[in-house]
């Protein structure tokens, strides 16, 4: 999912928020600089507008009524613009998608010959009631002519929002990790989610529900090549705006089954370089209670990537 506002949505919000502000500022006698500051903040997000409003009120207390009225109008225009973008996205299958594409690579030569490649794409589409999320990633490491890590994953999640806080969730996930001992692992889950917090640059949501997991192992004499089990999924997603250009995110997921339980936690820190590019550092810890073929229970992956937002 895109960390920062994407260009099309930001442009729509700015266009809508800016349209009536100059005339409104003249009508109320509000200083042009104050109106411009509020207008620019409204084009970013609600927390930026809240901050701009508080600064304007502190600097011009005698204009408090006009400042508050303009902020109210900008919030309404912003909400109307967001709904317009979501309605337009619902009209076409390929319209309204935004997201991130990240790439990280490392090369070492001399006493050791190491190559590392990390690629990931996150797409999201939001309409008035629906949200679609598509993810795909690959992490490959090659040392002295042999692969030492080879992991691929892809997933699709669809949510239907009953109201702004309560939603349904259905997810399909695929994984391939040779060094973890399985050729393919498919997981299908359904359930519900709840947005606990969404204010002041912070958002926390939780979701969970039942599902099934199918593991396709490498053929081992005397052991089945496929394992199937019922699982219970639980997940939490937290984001925190550290500033206008930096964000912290933490996701925690668990799949609890009778044969194996998978726990995964990912922490990311993203710093925006400009309107299109960001730098990201991420750490993922993955734990399996019963890994196949006597593999290690815990894997840790640290990566630094360049992120393109669209």
C-alpha positions as CSV (number, residue, x, y, z in Angstrom):
1,X,0.0,0.0,0.0
2,X,1.2,3.5,-0.8
3,X,2.9,5.1,2.1
4,X,2.4,8.7,1.0
5,X,-0.4,10.4,-1.1
6,X,-0.1,9.6,-4.7
7,X,0.1,12.2,-7.4
8,X,-3.4,11.7,-9.0
9,X,-5.2,11.8,-5.6
10,X,-3.2,14.7,-4.4
11,X,-3.9,16.7,-7.6
12,X,-7.6,16.0,-7.2
13,X,-7.7,17.1,-3.6
14,X,-5.6,20.2,-4.3
15,X,-7.8,21.2,-7.2
16,X,-11.0,20.8,-5.2
17,X,-9.6,22.5,-2.1
18,X,-8.1,25.4,-4.0
19,X,-11.1,26.3,-6.2
20,X,-13.1,28.5,-3.9
21,X,-10.4,29.6,-1.4
22,X,-9.2,32.9,-2.9
23,X,-12.7,34.3,-3.1
24,X,-13.6,33.0,0.3
25,X,-10.5,34.6,1.8
26,X,-11.4,38.0,0.2
27,X,-14.9,37.8,1.5
28,X,-13.7,37.2,5.1
29,X,-10.7,39.5,5.0
30,X,-8.4,36.6,5.9
31,X,-4.7,37.3,5.1
32,X,-3.7,35.7,1.8
33,X,-0.7,34.0,3.3
34,X,-2.9,32.3,5.9
35,X,-5.4,31.1,3.3
36,X,-2.6,29.8,1.2
37,X,-1.1,27.9,4.1
38,X,-4.4,26.3,5.0
39,X,-5.0,25.4,1.3
40,X,-1.7,23.7,0.9
41,X,-2.1,21.7,4.1
42,X,-5.6,20.6,3.0
43,X,-4.0,19.1,-0.1
44,X,-1.9,16.8,2.1
45,X,-3.9,15.2,4.8
46,X,-6.1,16.0,7.8
47,X,-3.3,16.1,10.3
48,X,-1.5,18.7,8.2
49,X,-4.6,20.8,8.1
50,X,-5.1,20.5,11.8
51,X,-1.6,21.7,12.4
52,X,-1.9,24.6,10.0
53,X,-5.2,25.7,11.6
54,X,-3.7,25.7,15.1
55,X,-0.7,27.8,13.8
56,X,-3.0,30.3,12.1
57,X,-5.2,30.7,15.2
58,X,-2.1,31.3,17.3
59,X,-0.7,33.9,14.9
60,X,-4.0,35.6,14.2
61,X,-6.4,35.2,17.2
62,X,-8.5,38.1,16.0
63,X,-9.3,36.1,12.8
64,X,-10.3,33.0,14.7
65,X,-13.8,32.8,13.3
66,X,-12.7,33.2,9.7
67,X,-9.8,30.7,10.1
68,X,-12.1,28.1,11.6
69,X,-14.8,28.6,8.9
70,X,-12.2,28.2,6.1
71,X,-10.8,25.1,7.7
72,X,-14.3,23.6,7.9
73,X,-14.9,24.3,4.2
74,X,-11.5,22.8,3.3
75,X,-12.3,19.6,5.2
76,X,-15.6,19.3,3.5
77,X,-14.1,19.9,0.1
78,X,-11.4,17.4,0.8
79,X,-13.9,14.7,1.8
80,X,-16.0,15.5,-1.3
81,X,-12.9,15.1,-3.5
82,X,-12.0,11.8,-1.9
83,X,-15.5,10.4,-2.6
84,X,-15.3,11.7,-6.1
85,X,-12.0,9.9,-6.7
86,X,-13.4,6.7,-5.2
87,X,-16.6,6.8,-7.3
88,X,-14.5,7.3,-10.4
89,X,-12.3,4.3,-9.5
90,X,-15.4,2.1,-9.2
91,X,-16.4,2.7,-12.8
92,X,-13.4,1.0,-14.4
93,X,-11.4,-2.1,-13.4
94,X,-8.0,-0.6,-14.1
95,X,-8.8,2.9,-12.9
96,X,-7.9,4.2,-9.4
97,X,-4.9,2.0,-8.7
98,X,-2.0,3.5,-6.7
99,X,1.0,2.0,-4.9
100,X,4.7,1.5,-4.4
101,X,7.4,-0.3,-6.3
102,X,10.6,-0.8,-4.5
103,X,14.0,-2.1,-5.5
104,X,17.1,-3.0,-3.5
105,X,20.4,-4.6,-4.7
106,X,23.9,-5.3,-3.4
107,X,27.1,-6.6,-5.0
108,X,30.3,-7.7,-3.3
109,X,33.4,-8.9,-5.2
110,X,36.9,-9.9,-4.1
111,X,37.3,-12.5,-1.3
112,X,33.6,-13.2,-1.7
113,X,31.2,-13.0,-4.6
114,X,27.8,-12.0,-3.3
115,X,24.8,-10.6,-5.0
116,X,21.5,-9.6,-3.5
117,X,18.3,-8.5,-5.1
118,X,15.0,-7.4,-3.4
119,X,11.9,-6.4,-5.4
120,X,8.4,-5.6,-4.2
121,X,5.2,-4.1,-5.6
122,X,2.2,-3.0,-3.5
123,X,-1.0,-1.9,-5.2
124,X,-4.2,-0.6,-3.7
125,X,-7.5,0.5,-5.1
126,X,-10.2,2.1,-2.9
127,X,-13.8,2.9,-3.9
128,X,-16.6,4.1,-1.7
129,X,-17.1,0.7,-0.1
130,X,-14.4,-1.6,-1.5
131,X,-10.7,-1.8,-1.1
132,X,-8.4,-4.1,-3.2
133,X,-4.8,-4.8,-2.3
134,X,-2.3,-6.7,-4.4
135,X,1.2,-7.5,-3.3
136,X,4.2,-9.3,-4.9
137,X,7.8,-9.6,-3.8
138,X,11.0,-11.5,-4.4
139,X,14.2,-11.8,-2.4
140,X,17.2,-13.6,-3.9
141,X,20.7,-13.9,-2.6
142,X,23.6,-15.5,-4.4
143,X,26.9,-16.3,-2.7
144,X,30.0,-17.7,-4.5
145,X,28.0,-18.9,-7.4
146,X,25.1,-20.6,-5.5
147,X,21.8,-19.3,-4.3
148,X,21.6,-18.9,-0.5
149,X,18.2,-17.4,-0.4
150,X,15.3,-17.6,-2.8
151,X,11.9,-16.4,-1.7
152,X,8.9,-15.3,-3.8
153,X,5.4,-14.2,-2.6
154,X,2.2,-12.8,-3.9
155,X,-1.2,-12.0,-2.4
156,X,-4.6,-10.4,-3.0
157,X,-6.9,-9.1,-0.3
158,X,-10.3,-7.6,-0.8
159,X,-12.3,-5.6,1.9
160,X,-15.9,-4.4,2.0
161,X,-16.4,-1.6,4.4
162,X,-19.7,-1.8,6.3
163,X,-18.9,1.5,7.9
164,X,-15.7,3.5,8.2
165,X,-14.4,1.2,10.9
166,X,-15.9,-2.2,10.4
167,X,-15.1,-4.3,7.3
168,X,-15.0,-7.8,5.9
169,X,-11.7,-9.4,4.7
170,X,-10.9,-12.2,2.3
171,X,-7.3,-13.0,1.4
172,X,-5.4,-15.3,-1.0
173,X,-1.7,-15.7,-0.5
174,X,1.0,-17.7,-2.3
175,X,4.6,-18.3,-1.2
176,X,7.6,-20.1,-2.6
177,X,10.7,-20.6,-0.4
178,X,13.2,-23.3,-1.4
179,X,15.4,-22.8,1.6
180,X,12.5,-23.0,4.0
181,X,11.6,-26.4,2.7
182,X,8.5,-26.0,0.5
183,X,7.9,-25.5,-3.2
184,X,4.6,-23.7,-2.8
185,X,2.4,-22.6,0.1
186,X,-1.2,-21.4,-0.6
187,X,-3.4,-19.8,2.0
188,X,-7.0,-18.7,1.8
189,X,-8.7,-16.9,4.6
190,X,-11.9,-15.0,5.3
191,X,-12.9,-12.8,8.2
192,X,-13.6,-9.4,9.5
193,X,-11.5,-6.3,10.5
194,X,-11.9,-3.2,12.7
195,X,-10.1,0.2,12.5
196,X,-9.3,0.9,16.1
197,X,-7.5,4.2,15.5
198,X,-7.4,6.7,12.6
199,X,-6.4,10.2,13.8
200,X,-3.5,12.5,14.3
201,X,-1.3,10.7,11.7
202,X,-1.8,7.3,13.3
203,X,-3.8,4.3,12.1
204,X,-4.3,0.9,13.7
205,X,-6.4,-1.9,12.3
206,X,-6.9,-5.5,13.3
207,X,-8.5,-8.4,11.4
208,X,-8.9,-12.1,11.7
209,X,-10.8,-15.2,10.7
210,X,-10.6,-18.9,9.6
211,X,-9.0,-20.3,6.5
212,X,-7.1,-23.2,5.0
213,X,-3.4,-23.7,4.1
214,X,-1.9,-26.1,1.5
215,X,1.8,-26.8,1.7
216,X,3.6,-28.5,-1.3
217,X,6.8,-29.9,0.1
218,X,9.8,-31.3,-1.7
219,X,9.4,-35.0,-2.1
220,X,10.8,-36.8,0.9
221,X,10.7,-40.7,0.9
222,X,8.1,-42.0,3.3
223,X,6.4,-38.6,3.8
224,X,3.5,-37.0,2.1
225,X,4.4,-34.3,-0.5
226,X,1.4,-32.2,0.4
227,X,0.0,-31.0,3.7
228,X,-3.4,-29.4,4.2
229,X,-4.7,-27.9,7.4
230,X,-7.3,-25.5,8.8
231,X,-5.8,-22.3,10.1
232,X,-6.9,-19.2,12.1
233,X,-5.5,-15.9,10.9
234,X,-5.0,-12.8,13.0
235,X,-3.3,-9.6,11.9
236,X,-2.6,-6.0,13.0
237,X,-1.4,-3.1,10.9
238,X,-0.1,0.2,12.5
239,X,1.2,3.3,10.8
240,X,2.6,6.5,12.3
241,X,3.4,9.8,10.6
242,X,6.7,10.9,12.1
243,X,6.7,14.0,10.0
244,X,5.4,15.2,6.6
245,X,8.2,13.2,4.9
246,X,8.7,10.2,7.2
247,X,6.5,7.3,8.3
248,X,6.9,4.3,10.4
249,X,4.8,1.1,9.8
250,X,4.5,-2.1,11.7
251,X,2.5,-5.2,10.6
252,X,2.1,-8.4,12.6
253,X,0.5,-11.6,11.1
254,X,-0.1,-15.0,12.5
255,X,-1.5,-18.2,11.0
256,X,-2.3,-20.8,13.7
257,X,-2.8,-24.4,12.6
258,X,-2.7,-27.8,14.2
259,X,0.5,-28.8,12.4
260,X,2.3,-25.5,12.2
261,X,2.0,-21.9,13.3
262,X,3.5,-19.1,11.3
263,X,4.3,-15.7,13.0
264,X,5.5,-12.8,10.9
265,X,6.4,-9.2,11.9
266,X,7.6,-6.5,9.6
267,X,8.9,-3.0,10.6
268,X,9.5,-0.3,8.0
269,X,10.8,3.2,8.1
270,X,10.2,5.3,5.0
271,X,11.6,8.7,4.3
272,X,10.4,10.7,1.3
273,X,13.1,12.1,-1.0
274,X,10.8,13.9,-3.4
275,X,7.2,13.6,-4.7
276,X,8.0,10.3,-6.4
277,X,10.8,8.6,-4.6
278,X,11.5,7.5,-1.0
279,X,14.1,5.5,0.8
280,X,13.0,2.6,3.0
281,X,14.5,0.4,5.6
282,X,12.6,-2.8,6.5
283,X,13.2,-5.7,8.9
284,X,11.0,-8.9,8.7
285,X,11.1,-11.7,11.2
286,X,9.3,-14.9,10.3
287,X,8.9,-17.9,12.7
288,X,7.6,-21.4,12.0
289,X,6.8,-23.6,15.0
290,X,7.2,-26.8,12.9
291,X,9.4,-26.1,9.8
292,X,9.7,-28.9,7.3
293,X,12.8,-31.1,6.9
294,X,14.5,-29.9,10.1
295,X,14.9,-26.4,8.8
296,X,15.6,-23.5,11.2
297,X,12.5,-22.0,12.9
298,X,13.2,-18.3,12.5
299,X,14.3,-16.3,9.4
300,X,15.2,-12.6,9.6
301,X,15.4,-10.4,6.5
302,X,16.7,-6.9,6.6
303,X,16.6,-4.7,3.4
304,X,17.2,-1.2,2.3
305,X,15.3,-0.2,-0.9
306,X,14.5,2.8,-3.2
307,X,10.7,3.2,-3.5
308,X,8.8,4.7,-6.4
309,X,5.3,5.9,-5.6
310,X,2.7,6.1,-8.3
